[in-house]
Structure formats: structure tokens, C-alpha cells
């Protein structure tokens, strides 16, 4: 027994009947996937965007305080960009009188820095080496090594 298909208008038997799509019918599926791709791109950009914190967060040295068993570096952060930055890491590198690297210390700050904001900070180097304790012609260089922004 074989099934026969008839035209609903004229009643004629249809000999060639196919349920497959035409050659270019798959192009309509792009309209379904396009919103999914746009949403994925938006999530990717929102979550994993790190921005250019090195260009937007300015760090400056205010003062270096020497003590017997520690060195306190006081500085200031300023957000000159358009992003709200938080979870900022600042590094202080210590150099000798001839430019040789002596030591470094970094500190993580769980502060939020909105556009235009300034924030003071202190980084402490515990038990510095003898050359640093003398304090003669040591140079301190500060830099922001990490920061993140959240869009949510």
C-alpha cells in the first residue's frame, strides 16, 4: 500500500513530493541566530572588557617615609577616564642611585574609582634591605599594574 498525495485545489495526484528546503532557504535561519550572536558579543564585551586602565588611572608619588623596619610610600590615584575602576593594584619599585633595581612591593586596593575621583593610598615595604634603609638617593617609581571595571 502506498500513500498518494493529491492537490487540494484540483485533486490531481502529485508525483514528485519533497519536504526539503530550497537552495537558499537556509539564509532565513540567519535572522534567528543574529540576535543570539549580538547578545553573546554584548556579554563578552561587558564581562571581559578590561579597558585601558594604564591610560585612565594616573598614579603619583606624594611622600616616602623611612622607618627602622619599614618604608611607607604615600601616593595618589586619579581617574582621568570615563570608566569606573575598582580592584586596583599599585606597584612601587625602588631603585638605587645608579639606577639599579633594589626592591619592589605591590598592594591590592578594593576601592572604587569613579571618573574624576582621586584616592590616597599607602604601600608599606616591610623589612627593607640595607641600601633602602639608608635612604640615600633612592628613587621610587609607582605604576598601576591591574584594575578592573564592571558593567553590571
C-alpha positions as CSV (number, residue, x, y, z in Angstrom):
1,X,0.0,0.0,0.0
2,X,1.4,3.3,-1.0
3,X,0.2,6.7,0.1
4,X,-0.8,9.1,-2.6
5,X,-0.8,12.9,-2.3
6,X,-3.4,14.9,-4.1
7,X,-3.7,18.7,-4.8
8,X,-6.3,20.3,-2.5
9,X,-7.4,22.6,-5.3
10,X,-7.8,20.4,-8.4
11,X,-7.5,16.9,-7.0
12,X,-4.6,16.0,-9.3
13,X,-2.1,13.4,-8.0
14,X,1.3,14.9,-7.1
15,X,4.1,12.6,-8.3
16,X,7.1,14.4,-7.1
17,X,6.8,15.5,-3.5
18,X,9.7,16.7,-1.4
19,X,9.9,18.0,2.2
20,X,13.4,19.5,1.7
21,X,14.2,23.2,1.6
22,X,15.3,25.1,-1.5
23,X,18.8,26.1,-2.1
24,X,18.7,29.5,-0.3
25,X,16.1,28.8,2.3
26,X,18.8,28.4,5.0
27,X,19.5,32.1,4.8
28,X,16.3,32.7,6.8
29,X,18.0,31.0,9.8
30,X,20.4,33.9,10.0
31,X,17.6,36.1,11.3
32,X,17.2,33.6,14.2
33,X,20.9,33.4,15.0
34,X,21.7,37.1,14.6
35,X,20.1,38.2,18.0
36,X,22.0,35.3,19.7
37,X,25.3,36.5,18.2
38,X,24.6,40.1,19.2
39,X,23.7,39.1,22.8
40,X,26.9,36.9,23.0
41,X,29.0,39.8,21.8
42,X,27.4,42.2,24.3
43,X,28.0,39.8,27.2
44,X,31.6,39.1,26.1
45,X,32.3,42.9,26.0
46,X,30.6,43.6,29.2
47,X,32.2,40.9,31.4
48,X,35.7,40.6,29.9
49,X,36.3,44.2,28.9
50,X,39.4,45.4,30.7
51,X,39.8,48.7,29.1
52,X,42.9,50.8,29.2
53,X,43.4,51.4,32.9
54,X,47.0,52.4,32.3
55,X,45.8,55.4,30.3
56,X,42.9,56.3,32.5
57,X,44.4,55.9,36.1
58,X,47.2,58.3,36.9
59,X,49.4,57.5,39.9
60,X,51.7,60.0,41.6
61,X,54.1,59.8,44.5
62,X,53.3,62.1,47.4
63,X,55.9,61.1,50.0
64,X,58.2,58.3,51.1
65,X,58.6,57.8,54.8
66,X,61.5,55.8,56.2
67,X,61.4,53.9,59.4
68,X,63.7,51.4,61.0
69,X,61.9,48.3,59.8
70,X,59.7,49.6,57.0
71,X,59.2,52.1,54.2
72,X,55.8,53.7,53.7
73,X,55.1,55.0,50.2
74,X,52.3,57.5,50.1
75,X,50.6,58.2,46.7
76,X,47.5,59.4,45.0
77,X,45.4,57.7,42.3
78,X,43.3,59.8,39.9
79,X,40.8,58.5,37.4
80,X,41.1,60.7,34.3
81,X,39.0,58.4,32.0
82,X,35.3,57.6,31.5
83,X,35.2,54.2,33.2
84,X,34.5,53.3,36.9
85,X,37.6,51.3,38.0
86,X,37.8,49.1,41.0
87,X,40.1,46.3,42.4
88,X,43.2,48.4,41.6
89,X,46.8,47.0,42.2
90,X,49.6,49.5,42.6
91,X,53.3,48.6,42.5
92,X,56.2,50.6,43.9
93,X,59.7,49.8,42.6
94,X,62.8,51.0,44.4
95,X,66.0,52.0,42.5
96,X,69.4,52.9,43.8
97,X,71.5,56.0,43.0
98,X,72.9,54.4,39.8
99,X,69.5,53.2,38.6
100,X,69.9,49.6,39.8
101,X,66.8,47.8,40.9
102,X,66.7,47.2,44.6
103,X,63.2,46.0,45.6
104,X,59.5,46.2,44.9
105,X,56.2,45.9,46.7
106,X,52.7,45.9,45.4
107,X,49.3,46.3,47.1
108,X,45.8,45.4,46.1
109,X,43.1,48.1,46.8
110,X,39.5,47.2,46.9
111,X,38.4,50.7,46.2
112,X,36.2,52.1,43.5
113,X,37.4,55.0,41.4
114,X,34.7,56.8,39.5
115,X,35.6,59.2,36.6
116,X,37.3,62.3,38.0
117,X,37.8,60.8,41.5
118,X,41.1,60.9,43.5
119,X,42.1,58.5,46.2
120,X,45.1,58.5,48.5
121,X,46.9,55.3,49.3
122,X,49.8,53.8,51.3
123,X,52.0,50.9,50.4
124,X,54.3,49.5,53.0
125,X,57.6,47.7,52.3
126,X,58.4,45.6,55.5
127,X,62.0,44.8,56.4
128,X,63.7,46.7,53.5
129,X,67.3,45.9,52.5
130,X,70.1,48.0,54.0
131,X,70.5,50.2,50.9
132,X,66.9,51.3,51.2
133,X,67.1,51.9,54.9
134,X,69.9,54.3,54.4
135,X,67.5,56.3,52.1
136,X,70.4,57.9,50.2
137,X,69.3,58.8,46.7
138,X,66.7,56.0,46.3
139,X,64.1,56.5,43.6
140,X,60.6,55.2,43.9
141,X,58.6,54.6,40.7
142,X,54.9,53.9,41.0
143,X,52.7,52.2,38.4
144,X,49.2,50.7,38.2
145,X,49.6,47.0,37.3
146,X,46.0,45.9,37.3
147,X,42.4,47.3,37.6
148,X,39.0,46.0,36.5
149,X,35.7,47.6,35.6
150,X,32.3,46.1,35.9
151,X,29.4,47.0,33.7
152,X,26.8,45.4,36.0
